[in-house]
Amino acid sequence: MHNDTGSPAFQLGERLRGWRERRGLSQMALALQAEVSTRHLSFVETGRAQPGRDLILRLAEELEIPLRERNVLLAAAGFAPVFE
C-alpha cells in the first residue's frame, strides 16, 4: 500500500510527530506513556497505520495537545470533532 504526502493518514502522522518532537519525547517514551507499541506509533507517524479514535485521543492526552488541535487530528483521521 502506498501513502503519498497528501493522504490523511500521512497528514495525521506528521501532526502527531510534530507535537511529539515539540514535547521532546522519543517514540519509545510516548509509546510507553500511551501504552502502545513503538512500532505501531512509528507506523501511525509515517501514515502506514490508521489509528482508531481512542488511540488518537490517548496520544493527544499524553502530548497535552490543545483541544482545538485534537479536533484537527480527529478530522484528519476521518472522525467527527468532539471538543467545543
ZISULLIN-V112559 format. One record per pair of residues at least 4 apart in sequence whose ideal C-beta (glycine too) atoms are under 7 Angstrom apart, sorted by the first residue. I is the first residue (numbers start at 0). GAP is how many residues later the second one is. D is the distance in whole Angstrom. If there is no record, write none. Layout:
i/gap/d
I/GAP/D
I/GAP/D
This chain:
i/gap/d
2/4/5
2/6/6
2/7/5
2/44/4
2/45/7
4/5/6
6/4/7
6/40/6
7/4/6
7/68/5
7/69/7
7/70/6
8/4/6
8/38/4
8/41/5
9/4/6
9/37/3
10/4/7
10/65/5
11/4/6
11/61/6
11/64/4
11/65/5
12/4/6
12/31/6
12/32/4
12/33/6
12/34/5
13/4/6
14/4/7
14/58/6
14/61/7
15/4/6
15/28/6
15/29/6
15/43/6
15/57/7
16/4/6
16/28/4
17/4/6
18/4/6
18/44/5
18/46/5
19/5/5
19/10/5
19/43/6
22/40/5
24/4/4
24/5/5
26/4/6
26/11/5
26/14/5
26/15/6
27/4/6
27/10/5
28/4/6
29/4/6
29/11/6
29/29/7
29/32/6
30/5/5
30/6/6
30/7/4
30/10/5
32/29/5
33/24/5
33/25/5
33/28/5
35/4/5
35/5/6
35/19/6
36/4/7
37/4/6
38/4/6
39/4/6
39/9/6
40/4/6
41/4/6
42/5/4
42/6/4
43/5/5
43/7/5
49/27/7
50/4/4
50/5/5
50/26/7
52/4/6
52/21/7
52/26/5
53/4/6
54/4/6
55/4/6
55/17/5
55/18/6
55/21/6
56/4/6
56/13/7
57/4/6
58/4/6
59/5/4
59/10/5
59/13/6
64/4/5
64/5/5
66/4/7
66/16/4
68/4/7
69/4/6
69/13/6
70/4/6
70/10/4
70/12/5
71/4/6
72/4/7
73/5/4
73/6/7
73/7/6
73/8/7
74/4/7
74/6/6
